[in-house]
Amino acid sequence: VQLQASGGGLVQAGGSLRLSCAASGRAASTYALGWFRQAPGKEREFLASVNWNGGRTLYADSVKGRFTISRGNAKTTVYLQMNSPKPEDTAVYYCAADRLPFRSGSQDRGEYEIWGQGTLVTVSS
């Protein structure tokens, strides 16, 4: 599986932005996918995950109610809809694929084996 993230850029606080991550490769649609982010000087943190068929989601408390994760109809694209972003959401955002297929998703970074290249999101105040 390979992952290609896109959609980052500059957004005003209170606005909205949607990130996309396209998964390609054999059986890409069978893996849970997650979004993480890393701000300068900080560790990479979990944001949200969606299970392999799109039916179950997990969210970090820091983004719950503001960000929404979803999978496209073909299950090979994952989106992160960012509503009402704040300046503290500024970071490089990464998508990641579970290390095993047909699982429900996890907040544990160690459960993800494949990572996209990252896309920078800058939220201005």
Order of alpha helices (4+ residues) and beta strands (2+ residues): beta-beta-beta-beta-beta-beta-beta-beta-beta-beta-beta
